[in-house]
Amino acid sequence: MMAGNSTCNVTFTCSAREGNKTIKYIWTRSAGAPVFSIEESLLVQHRLGDEDLPVTCTAMNPVSNSSASASPKAACEGPTLPQAMSLPYCHAKGILVLGVLGTLLAGILTVNVLAAWEQRQH
């Protein structure tokens, strides 16, 4: 959900179902970071354009635990392409226009050269 000032609010939910066993949830930012929530759901604010700060949920019961991470940036802005693969829309459009103009210029030159060549033949 978009809030004001280019801020996106996203809620992540961590769930594990194992019958009647008690499950604890712990949310952290990165390895060694302090715990910032022990609830099943977590509300995260992400400012568009900021760096990605993934969150990790660890679900624990008395005999085991399991972790999963999520990206607020991906949730708010969508997945990003590797830098080498992404091409801004304007650049792609410019390349297309240059290609079309180059093809037209080649066609015009070919027609003029062929016309001049035919006139010399007669």
Salt bridges, closest charged atoms under 4 A:
GLU40 OE2 - ARG17 NH2 3.51
GLU77 OE2 - HIS46 NE2 2.86
GLU77 OE1 - LYS73 NZ 3.34
